[in-house]
Amino acid sequence: METYLVGGAVRNRLLGLPVKDRDWVVVGTTAEALQAQGFRRVGKSFPVFLHPQTHEEYTLACRVRGDLATAGPEVGIEDDLRGRDLTINAMAEDVRGGLIDPCGGRRDLEARLLRVVDPAALVADPLRVLRVARLAAELAPLGFTVAAETRRAMRQLRVREGLAALAGERLWQELARALASAAPPRFITELRDAGVLGDVFPELARLFGVPQPARWHPEIDTGIHTLMVLARAGQLSERVDVRFAALTHDLGKGTTPAGILPSHRGHEHRSLVLVERLCDHARVPKAVAELARIMAVWHGHVHRAAELRPETVVKVLEGTDAVRRPERFEGFLLACEADYRGRAGFEDRPYPQGTYFREALQRALGVNAAAIAAAVPPAQINAAVRRARVAAVADLPRPTPDQPGGAPKPG
């Protein structure tokens, strides 16, 4: 039995990046022999095992042919590596630190190229297209680009058909990792440049080429604005839910009737419908989807903080459930700030609207709802608490249009 370190751990070590997870391939043994040594099988259709002490993943070497994979003691390490997705992931180290590299992964690391091992394998496993785009986002600081022949393979009709049929759980797994990467917008631009964004995320693809008023959006194109917002969100927060809310906040602008462009009246409701559709399709986790829904509906109110009556301010706090979920509300305000500053020429503007709503929430939290509930009939509690919160925020100084960055931004 021989054991090899494989995949991302080898790649990252050669790049000088931190190695977070270590995966291993075992050659010359069987599933029964591993289990007899205390390894616990966790893969039902694929021979994946957890080490009894380290709990790291060990996989029997597999030979891939089309959409079939066979494992057995006769399969060698090079057979296994040739079935992997990208050349830079198709390297292994033996126990002495020797490098096994049958696909030219080290060469592509040095050239900063993302190249699939077998372009034909994209038909059998179109998820590899998303992995290419995700790795482009993760490795963007190092200057990686997609190899020309790989990009051509990503465009194939059968690959695109397979992408459109991918299960939602697999979509979210790659999207979430891309959102957590060093350059989240790169994931979207790679899919778009390969001509497959519409097959995977049609709600996002429709945003590109849709105009917005130049007065408020010097970048004009809604898709470009979305990428700018996502980039700003990545600078403001490492939270995936904040970044996803930034990515999806304006989906409704992709379905604005042509007759009212470049205005986007009513896009908030359309955005909510499309956010829910995307979240259902991609199996987005509940907490992430909730913040995206709130962002779609309420972000315009925060931008217009200078114009809002105290009653409307409280309505925003109630509609976003800010009192009970202050951490989520903070994520919402960060996404709003990313939206405001994700415009050409606005990147470094202050965002006093966020400061105002943070203080409004603190004042609302200062209202003693329990004391009010003890003093009025049950049927009047909600209205009485609301009146107290309105009074608490009524004299809060608000941002005004003549303050830097204080001017409201229409949706």
N, C-alpha and C positions, 0 to 999 in steps of 0.2 A: 504494500500500500504506500502510495506517495501523495503528499499533500502540497498544494500550491496556493499562494496568495494571488488573487486575481482582481481584475476590474478597477474600480475607482480608487482603491487603496494604492495600487501600483502606479496608476496615472498620477495621483496627487503627490506621491512621494517623489516621482521624477520631476514634477513641476515645482517642488518645494512648498506645496500647500499642506495644510493640516489633514491628517488622515482620521476621519471621524468613525467610519465603520470599516471593518475588515471582513471580506468574504473569501471563502476557501473552496477549492475544487479538489476532490479526492479521486485518485486514479488507481485502478487495480484492485478494487474491492466491491462488495455488494451492500445493499441496504440492510440485509440481515446481519452482516458482519459489523456494520456500524452500530446498529441497535444493540448488538451483544456487548459492545464496548461502552454502552451507556448513552449513546447519542439518541436524542428524541426527535422523531420524525414530525415535521410540521407541514410539509407540502403534501397535499392529497394526490394531485395528478403529476407532481414533479418531485424528484427525490431530493428534498431539502431537509437538513437535520440541524439541530442545535447541539453544540458541544456541551458535554455534561458539566464542565467547570466555567468556561468563558461565556457560554451561551451565544457565541458567534455562529454564523451560518456556514454550513458545510454542504456542498452539493456534489453528487456523483457526476463525473465527467459525462457530458452528453454530446451526441452527434446529431446535428440538425440537418434535416433534408426537407425543404419546403416548410410546411406547417407541422411537420412531425419531428419529434425529438426522442431519441432512444439512448438509454443509459445502460452501462454494463462495465464489467472489469476489463473488457477488451478495448474500450474507448480511451484514446490517449489525450493528453493535455492539449496538443495542437489541434486535434479534432474539435475539442470543446471550444477553443478560442476562435476557430474559424466560423463558429455559429453565432458569435456575439454581434452586437449592434454596430459599434464604431471601432475603428482601428485602435484608437487611443484607450479603449476599454478592453481590447483583445490582447492584453499582455498579462504575463504571469511571472511570479518569482518562486523559485524552488526554495527548499529549506536552507540552502547555502547562500541565498541572495542572488543566484544566477537569473538572468532575464530570459524569458521565452517569448519571442515576438514574431510569430509567423506572418502577420498581416501588415507589418510596417508601422506599427503604432508609435514607436519612438521617433521615427522619421517625421511622422505627422505632428507629433508633439513639438518637435523643433521647428517645423514649418508653420505651427499654429493653425493647423487645418483640422476641420471636423469632416471625416470621411466615413461613410458606411462601409462595412466589410464586404457586403454583397448587396448591390443595388436591387437585385431581384427579390431579396428577402423582405423588402418593404411591402410587397404585395401580400405576403403571408402574415407579416406583423407590422401594419401601418403605424402602430404606436411608436415605432422607431423614428418616424418623422417628428413627432412631438419631442422625443428625447434629443434629437439633433437641435431643435430650436431651444429647448431648455438648457442644454449644455452651452449653447451660444450665449445665453443669458448669464449662466453661472461663470463662464470663463471669459466674459467680455473684458474684464480689466487686463487680461493677458493678451488681448488682441486676436483671439481666435476668429476665423471665418469659415464658412461652409464651402467645401470643395465643389467646383463647378459641376462635376459629374453626379455628385450627390444631390445637388439642387435640381438637376434635370430629372433624376430618378424620383424625387419627391413630387414632381409635377404630373407624373403618369396618371392616366385616367383610372386605372384599376387601383392605384394607391389612394387616390382621392375618394373613390367609392368606398374603400375600406375605412378610411378616416371618418367618413360620414356615418358609418355603422358602428363605430367604437362604443363600447359600454361607458356609461357616465362615470363610473368609479375610476376608470383608467384615465379619463380626461381630467378629472379633478386632481388625481395624484400628480400628474405632470404640471398642470396649471399651478397648483399650490407650491410646488418646488420652484417653479419659475418665478412666482410672485415673491418668494423668499430669497431670490438670488440677488447678485450684485447689480444687475441691470434688467429689471422686469420688462421694460418696453421692448427689449431686444427679442424676447420670445414672440411677441406679436409681430414685429417687423419681419422676423425670419419666416414665420408662417405666411405672412402677406407676400413677401418677396418670392416665395415658392409657389404662390398662387393657390394655397390651400386654406387660408384663413376662413373663407366662406364655407368650406366643407366642415370645419370643426366648430367655429364660433360665428355663425352667420350674423348674429346680433351685433357683433363687433365689426365685422367686415362691412356692413352697410353704412357705418359712420364715415368712412373715407370718401371724400369728394362731396360731402354735404356741407354747404356754406353756412356761416354764421355772420351776424352783423360785424363789420370790420371795426366799428367804434369800440365794441367790447371785446372783440376777438381779432386782434391784428393778424393772428395766424390763419384765420378764416376757416380752414378745413376742420370739421368736427373730429375726424379721426386723428389728425395731428394734435389737436387740443387734448384729446383723450390720452395720447402717449405722453404729452407734456405733464398732464395731471398725474399720471402713474409714476413718472420719473420723480416729480416733486414729492409724492406720497412716499416713495422709497427713501427720500432724504429725510423726511419728517418722522418716519416710524418704521420699525422692523415688523410690525404686526401684519400678518397676512390678511386679516379681515379689513384693515384700513386700506391696504393696497387694492384688494378686490373691490371695495366700495368705490375707490377712485376710478378704477378701470370701467365700472359698469354704471356710473352715476348718470350718464347722458344717453343711454341706449335709445330712448324714445326719439332722439333727434334723427335717428336713421330712418324713421317712418313718418317724419313730418310731411304733410301734403305739399306738393311742389308749388301750389298756388300761393302759399303764405311765406315761402322762403325769401330772405334768410331768417325771418322770425321763426320761433319755435314755440308758439303759444300752446300750452297744454301738454308739453312734452313730459312733464313729471308723471302723469298718469300712464302715458304710453311707456315710459321708462320702467315703471313698477311692473307692468304686465310682462315686459321683456326680461326684466331681472328675474322674475319668478319662473319664466320659461327656461332661461339659461340655468338657473339654480336647480330646477327639477331635472333637466336633461343631464347636467354634469354632476349630479348628486353632491352639490355643495353642502358642507356641514351647516347645521341649523344656525349656529351662532354667527357664522360668516354671512349667511344669507340674510339674517335679520338686519345686520348693519347695512348691507347693500340696499335693502328695501327702504330703510330709514333715510339713507343718503339720497336715493332717487326721489323721494317725496319731499323732503324738508330742506335740502341744501340751499334752495333759492331764498327761503325765509332768513336763514342766517346771513347770507350775503346782504340782504336788505335790512339789517338790524337797525340802521338809523331811521327807517321809516315806520317801524312796527309800533303799534299801540301796546301798552303793558298787557292787555288781554291776549294779544296775539303772541307775545313772548311766552306767556304761560301756556298757551296752546301748543307752542313748539315743544316746550319742556314736557308737557303731558303726552303729546303725540310720539315723542321719542322715548318715553318712559325714563326720562333722565333722572328723576328722583330715586327710583329704585335701581337704576342701572347706570350709575355715574361713570364707571369705567368705559362702558360702551359709548356713552355720550361723549367722553373725551376722544375716543376713536373717531366718532362722527365729526367732531370739530376739526380734528386733524385732516380728515378727508376733505372737509369744506375749505380749509386753508389751502390744501393742495390744488383744489379746483380753482380757487381765486388766483393763486400764483402760477398756475399752469397755463400761462398765456404769454405770448411774445411781448416783452417789455414790462411784464408784471412780476417777473421771477423773484425780485428782491424787495417787493413792496411789503410793508407791514400788514398785518391782518387784525385790526382792532376788534372786528366783529367776534372773533373767537374769544378774545379777552372779555368782551361784554357778556357773552352767553355763559362763560365760566362763572362770572360774578353773579349773573342772574340765577344760575343753578344754586350757588351757595346761599343766596338769599331765600330761595324757595326751600332749601333744606333746613333753613333756620326757622321756618314756620312750624309751630308745635301742633301737628295734626292731632295728636292724642288729646291734648287739652281742648281743642275745638270739638272733637268728637264727644267729649264728656259734657260739653256745654249746650249742645243743640240736639234736636231730635234726629234720629238716624237718617230720615229721608233728606235732611238738609246738610248732612256732613260734607258731601263732595262739593256742593256749591259754596259752603262756608270756607272750606280749605282753599278753594280756588280764589275766592275773593281776598283771602289773606295773602296768598302768593302774589296776586296782582298788585296789592298794596305794597308788598315788600319790594317789588321791582320797579314800581312807578317812578321813584326818584333816582333811579340808577342812571348815571351819566352814560349816554350812548355815543357811539362813533357818529360823526357827522360827515356829510359829503366833502367838506373842505379840509378834513383831516387826511394826511397822507394814507392812501390805501383805504380810506373810509367810504369812498363812493360805492354804491351798490352795483352789483353785476347782475343784469337780467339773466335768466336761465337760457 
